[in-house]
Amino acid sequence: MAQLRDLLEALLRIEAHRELELDFKRNPKLRQLFDLTGRASRAEIQKEIHLSTDVMAETWASWHQRGLVRKVGKSYEKVWRD
């Protein structure tokens, strides 16, 4: 069962990064936002990569709608483990 889960997570990561490439090309800071999602607070992310809270919120909402992140309380996390 663990092997199947690992395989599915690997496939999900591949497809997610394909889906995200256009976002990353449009704004390279979004790659950093995605990498930090689920690992750092909004304030920590904003301090590190200097994105406005509006851009972060809109981006996470878009990724959530596309199934790339999930909402946990007031925060977001990736749908797979890193």
PAFI-342812 format. One line per 5 residues: number of its first residue (from 1); their letters; for each residue x, y, z of N, C-alpha, C. Coordinates in steps of 0.1 Angstrom, whole numbers, plus 5000, padded with zeros to 4 digits. Example, Ala and Ser with C-alpha at 12.3 -4.5 7.8 and 13.67 -1.06 7.14 Angstrom:
2
1) as) 5132/4943/5078/5123/4955/5078/5132/4967/5078  5128/4978/5071/5137/4989/5071/5129/5000/5079
//
This chain:
82
1) maqlr) 5008/4988/5000/5000/5000/5000/5009/5013/5000  5020/5013/5008/5028/5024/5008/5035/5027/4995  5038/5016/4987/5044/5018/4974/5034/5025/4965  5022/5021/4965/5012/5027/4957/5010/5041/4960  5009/5045/4973/5008/5059/4977/5020/5067/4972
6) dllea) 5032/5061/4974/5044/5068/4969/5044/5071/4954  5039/5061/4947/5038/5062/4932/5028/5073/4928  5016/5073/4935/5006/5083/4932/5011/5097/4935  5018/5098/4947/5023/5111/4950/5033/5116/4940  5042/5107/4935/5052/5111/4925/5045/5115/4912
11) llrie) 5035/5108/4908/5027/5112/4896/5020/5126/4898  5015/5128/4910/5008/5140/4913/5018/5152/4913  5030/5150/4918/5040/5160/4918/5044/5164/4904  5045/5154/4895/5049/5156/4881/5038/5165/4874  5026/5160/4876/5015/5167/4869/5013/5181/4875
16) ahrel) 5014/5183/4888/5013/5196/4894/5023/5206/4889  5036/5201/4888/5046/5210/4883/5044/5214/4868  5038/5205/4860/5035/5208/4846/5024/5219/4846  5014/5217/4855/5003/5227/4856/5009/5240/4861  5018/5240/4870/5024/5253/4876/5034/5260/4867
21) eldfk) 5040/5254/4857/5050/5260/4850/5046/5274/4844  5034/5275/4839/5029/5288/4834/5029/5299/4844  5025/5295/4856/5025/5304/4868/5039/5308/4871  5048/5299/4871/5062/5301/4875/5069/5310/4865  5065/5308/4852/5071/5317/4841/5066/5331/4842
26) rnpkl) 5053/5332/4846/5047/5345/4847/5053/5353/4858  5056/5346/4869/5061/5353/4881/5070/5343/4888  5083/5344/4887/5093/5334/4893/5091/5333/4908  5086/5343/4915/5084/5343/4929/5074/5332/4933  5065/5329/4924/5055/5319/4927/5061/5305/4929
31) rqlfd) 5072/5302/4923/5079/5289/4926/5083/5289/4940  5088/5300/4945/5092/5301/4959/5080/5300/4968  5069/5306/4964/5056/5305/4972/5052/5291/4973  5052/5284/4961/5048/5270/4961/5057/5262/4970  5070/5264/4969/5079/5256/4977/5077/5258/4992
36) ltgra) 5073/5270/4996/5072/5274/5010/5058/5271/5016  5048/5268/5007/5034/5265/5011/5034/5253/5020  5028/5255/5031/5027/5244/5041/5039/5243/5050  5049/5250/5047/5061/5250/5056/5064/5262/5064  5059/5274/5059/5061/5287/5065/5048/5294/5066
41) sraei) 5047/5303/5075/5035/5311/5077/5034/5322/5066  5023/5328/5065/5021/5339/5055/5031/5350/5057  5033/5354/5070/5042/5364/5073/5057/5361/5070  5060/5348/5073/5074/5344/5069/5076/5344/5054  5066/5339/5047/5067/5339/5032/5068/5353/5027
46) qkeih) 5060/5361/5032/5060/5375/5027/5073/5382/5030  5079/5380/5041/5092/5385/5045/5103/5380/5036  5102/5367/5033/5113/5361/5025/5112/5364/5010  5100/5364/5004/5100/5365/4990/5093/5378/4985  5088/5386/4995/5083/5400/4992/5071/5399/4982
51) lstdv) 5061/5391/4984/5049/5391/4977/5038/5397/4986  5029/5405/4979/5018/5411/4987/5009/5400/4992  5002/5403/5002/4992/5393/5008/4981/5390/4997  4978/5401/4990/4967/5399/4979/4972/5389/4969  4984/5390/4964/4990/5381/4954/4990/5367/4960
56) maetw) 4995/5366/4972/4996/5352/4978/4982/5346/4979  4972/5354/4984/4959/5349/4986/4952/5345/4973  4954/5353/4962/4948/5350/4949/4955/5338/4943  4968/5337/4945/4975/5325/4939/4971/5312/4946  4971/5312/4960/4966/5300/4967/4952/5297/4963
61) aswhq) 4943/5307/4962/4929/5304/4958/4929/5297/4944  4937/5302/4935/4937/5296/4922/4943/5282/4922  4953/5280/4930/4959/5266/4931/4949/5257/4938  4942/5262/4948/4932/5254/4955/4921/5250/4945  4916/5259/4937/4906/5256/4928/4910/5246/4917
66) rglvr) 4923/5246/4914/4929/5236/4905/4933/5223/4911  4931/5222/4924/4934/5210/4931/4949/5208/4934  4956/5218/4934/4971/5217/4937/4975/5219/4951  4966/5226/4959/4968/5227/4973/4954/5226/4980  4955/5223/4993/4942/5222/5000/4943/5232/5012
71) kvgks) 4931/5236/5016/4930/5246/5027/4929/5238/5040  4937/5243/5049/4937/5237/5063/4935/5249/5072  4923/5250/5078/4921/5262/5086/4922/5274/5078  4930/5284/5082/4932/5296/5074/4945/5295/5065  4951/5284/5065/4964/5282/5057/4961/5272/5046
76) yekvw) 4971/5271/5037/4971/5261/5026/4983/5252/5028  4982/5240/5022/4993/5230/5022/4992/5223/5009  5003/5217/5004/5003/5209/4992/4995/5197/4995  4990/5191/4984/4981/5179/4986/4990/5166/4987  5003/5167/4988/5012/5156/4990/5023/5160/4999
81) rd) 5030/5150/5004/5041/5153/5013/5053/5157/5005  5062/5165/5011/5075/5169/5005/5085/5159/5009
//
